């Protein structure tokens, strides 16, 4: 009988136990794949941020005077400044929300991850009601350049002329907003004129970003609208943490899942070895070395773990096709995807091998040290 045929026969000695074990491990790796992908999205939110940019907000969550602009531009180390206000409106139906950034002419140069053609930017600056929409929004509503649309924000109806389509190559699925001229927005809105929600500050030297942020905040410390300046990575981390300390929760769940799989697999392997003590002794009598018996037990455990891992990760791949689309709705900073990354799949397979080594260590070592005489002794 060949080695792997022997492994196969031993696994199916108790088919119900083998099937339940594989299913349990598969569920564990399904959770691993989904949760680790969500965890990766949290990390990507910070990693994708820019070290040379500051996000300046009003310390207490209100708006800031646009008049702050000239003072911020004079702070040593500031290279350029963009700003914007927000229009949270809907298109035709409240269930079709659209966010519009009413911003400065240099928005696309300060936030250079967003791409718009020079021709589109020229049309935006020359058209008071101009609107550049990102491709995800245009596709969603079927908009195209030249269309005139109306967006409703409470009692205000905003009329825009679409003058261009922009892209966000590094995170295309999350580009769910549009950009218009601040002057048009400020003239038409009913209150808080002359104010902005954010200043985005690009610093000349990323190493001095913290110093520049403190300098900006000192300027307005005693003003009616004090500022709070953060590096973009810190701002992204704060935005992510608003939904709770999810990364620690996910890590805790993953640890619990690993130990649950370890307990299940280890118990199955231990029981299998205990039930076959005399048979393992016979194998040794027939010429199996101690090392080969150890490898036999380890191979059985590896087959269980890898089978469960492959099934679980495959299910994660299918499920994440749907789950990944919803991640970006939690925060604008999340990168969305429709499939598991190769790194997560490799980590899952590595975890399966680790699980095998830990779960099979004691039973396999006990089988290796098994004495033939003791195992075959007839007990009263």
Buried (B, 14 or more C-beta within 10 A) or exposed (E): EEEEEBBEEBBEEBEEBBEEBBBBBBBBBBBBBBBBBBBBBBEBBBEBBBEBBBBBBBBEEEBBBBEBBEEBEEBEBBBBBBBBBBBEBEBEEEEEEBBBBBBBEBBBEBBEEBBBBEEBBEBBEEBBBBBBBBBBBBEBBEBEBEBEBEBBBEEEEBEBBBBBBBBBEEBEBBBBBBBBBBEBBBEBBEEEEEBBBBBBBBBEEBEBBBBBBEBBBEBBEEEEBBBBBBBBBBBBBBBBEEEEEBBEEBBEBBEEBBEBBBEBBBEBBBEBBEEBBEEBBEBBEEEBEEEEBBBBBBBBBBBBBBBBBBBBBBBBBBBBEEBBEEBBEBBBBBBBBEBBBEEBBEBBBEBBEEBBBBBBBEBBBBBBEBEBEEBEEEEE
